Amino acid sequence: MSPTVLVERDEHLATIVLNRPEVLNAIDNTLATELTAVCESLARDENVWSVILRGAGERAFCAGADLKARRDFTPEDWAHQRALLRTLFIRMRNVPQPMIAAVHGYALGGGTEFAMLADFIVASEDAVFGLTEVSLGIIPGGGGTQNLPRMIGRNRAKELIFTARRIDASEALHLGLVNHVVPRGELVPRATALAREIMRNSPFAVRQAKWAIDRGADQEFEEGLEREHESYMRAIASDDRREGIQAFNEKRPPKFTGR
């Protein structure tokens, strides 16, 4: 049986590929378990400086939960899957490296939530987003009710969640859900170019900046400044800081190590 999650490596860049194209990369227990393990492994890998998340196949990034697999769920099955998914969402959120979601085709329900758990989204022109859970009698459970209001504003998020409306890539760009919209053939190249632009900088400093934003941006301003201070002090103690300053003064490109 093929893995439901693949990892492709290119020097310091890791690409996570959701690999259930025959069911539009829908999320089942196996995919949740494998993706959790992948996120845990990459989070520990100091040789990974940036991550891209994408879906296999031509039709979808991820169409959300595998509803056929849920058809005969018992209450115990629901509780078991919920525990798996909560662990997965935490592991995705805690990946310290910058993560870019490269979204094509359908990104519905948990698919939109997966994309929002990345640091930002690059979408192809054919991408379709939507938190459609209330049309099935449930609610977004992968951070959707918290991430979407923070990204596009509370009232707009309520409208999209309450109506279960699907939106195309251009509207997602207008709302601020995605950073870039590109033709389908340019999706992976654009995401890769952005990842490589990030990786020209100190990977240690980038991880600290991500930590400060994620831990501080939703706090009171003074609390956020404390998180920034903690990250700043870790950065100035790093080998990358010493190399960056030395390279600047020697007028040469820095040779960062991520430490």
Residue pairs with C-beta under 8 A, 6 or more apart in sequence:
2 19
3 19
3 34
4 18
4 19
4 20
4 28
4 30
4 31
4 34
4 35
5 16
5 17
5 18
5 19
5 31
5 34
5 35
5 38
6 16
6 17
6 19
6 56
7 14
7 15
7 16
7 17
7 38
7 42
8 14
8 15
8 17
9 15
12 47
12 48
12 49
12 50
12 199
12 203
13 48
13 49
13 50
13 51
13 52
13 192
13 195
13 196
13 199
14 42
14 45
14 48
14 50
14 51
14 52
14 97
15 51
15 52
15 53
15 54
16 35
16 38
16 39
16 42
16 51
16 52
16 53
16 54
17 54
17 55
17 56
18 25
18 31
18 35
18 53
18 54
18 55
18 56
18 61
18 62
18 114
19 25
19 56
20 26
20 28
20 31
20 56
21 55
21 56
21 57
21 58
21 59
21 60
22 57
23 63
23 66
23 68
24 57
24 59
24 60
24 62
24 63
24 105
24 106
25 31
25 55
25 56
25 57
25 60
25 61
25 62
25 63
25 111
26 62
26 63
26 64
26 65
26 66
26 67
26 69
27 62
27 64
27 65
27 66
27 85
27 110
27 111
28 65
28 66
28 69
29 69
29 80
29 81
29 84
32 81
32 84
32 85
32 88
33 84
35 88
35 91
35 92
36 84
36 87
36 88
36 91
39 88
39 91
39 92
39 94
39 95
40 91
42 48
42 51
42 95
42 97
43 91
43 94
43 95
43 96
43 97
46 258
46 259
47 258
48 97
49 97
49 198
49 199
49 203
49 206
49 258
50 97
50 98
50 99
50 100
50 195
50 196
50 198
50 199
50 203
51 95
51 97
51 98
51 99
51 100
51 195
52 99
52 100
52 101
52 102
52 188
52 191
52 192
52 195
53 99
53 100
53 101
53 102
53 114
53 115
53 118
54 61
54 101
54 102
54 103
54 104
54 187
54 188
54 191
55 61
55 62
55 103
55 104
55 105
55 111
58 104
58 105
59 105
59 106
60 104
60 105
60 106
60 107
60 111
61 101
61 102
61 103
61 104
61 105
61 106
61 107
61 111
61 114
61 115
61 127
62 106
62 107
62 108
62 110
62 111
62 114
62 115
63 106
63 107
63 108
63 109
63 111
64 108
64 109
64 110
64 111
64 112
64 132
65 109
65 110
67 136
70 77
70 78
70 81
73 81
82 141
85 110
85 141
85 142
89 113
89 117
89 142
89 143
92 99
92 114
92 117
93 117
93 143
93 214
96 207
96 210
96 211
97 203
97 206
97 207
97 210
98 119
98 195
98 198
98 206
98 207
98 210
99 117
99 118
99 119
100 118
100 119
100 120
100 121
100 122
100 191
100 194
100 195
101 114
101 115
101 116
101 117
101 118
101 120
101 121
101 122
102 122
102 187
102 188
102 190
102 191
103 115
103 121
103 122
103 123
103 124
103 127
103 129
103 178
103 187
104 123
104 124
104 126
104 127
104 184
104 187
105 124
105 126
105 127
105 128
106 128
107 114
107 115
107 127
107 128
107 129
107 130
108 128
108 129
108 130
108 132
108 166
109 130
109 131
109 132
109 133
109 140
110 142
112 129
112 130
112 131
112 144
113 131
113 140
113 141
113 142
113 143
113 144
113 147
114 142
115 121
115 129
116 143
116 144
116 147
116 148
116 151
116 177
117 142
117 143
117 147
119 210
120 178
120 179
121 172
121 177
121 178
121 179
122 178
122 179
122 180
122 181
122 182
122 187
122 190
122 191
122 194
123 129
123 169
123 172
123 173
123 178
123 180
123 181
123 182
123 187
124 169
124 181
124 182
124 183
124 184
124 186
124 187
125 169
125 170
125 181
125 182
125 183
125 184
126 169
126 184
127 168
127 169
127 172
127 178
127 181
128 166
128 167
128 168
128 169
129 166
129 167
129 168
129 169
129 172
129 177
129 178
130 160
130 164
130 165
130 166
130 167
131 140
131 144
131 148
131 160
131 161
131 164
132 164
132 166
133 139
133 140
133 141
133 144
133 161
133 164
134 161
134 162
134 164
135 164
139 145
139 161
140 148
140 161
144 161
145 157
145 161
148 157
148 160
148 161
148 177
149 157
149 158
150 218
151 157
151 176
151 177
152 160
152 175
152 176
152 177
156 175
159 165
160 167
167 175
167 177
169 178
169 181
170 181
172 178
172 181
173 179
173 180
173 181
180 190
180 194
182 190
198 206
201 256
202 235
202 238
202 240
202 241
202 243
202 244
202 254
202 256
202 258
203 240
203 256
203 258
204 235
204 238
204 239
204 240
204 241
204 256
204 258
204 259
205 235
205 238
205 240
205 241
205 244
207 258
208 231
208 232
208 234
208 235
209 231
211 227
211 231
212 224
212 227
212 228
212 230
212 231
212 232
215 227
216 223
216 224
216 225
216 226
216 227
216 228
217 224
219 227
235 241
238 259
239 257
239 259
240 254
240 256
240 257
240 258
240 259
243 254
243 255
243 256
243 257
244 254
244 256
246 254
247 253
247 254
247 255
248 254
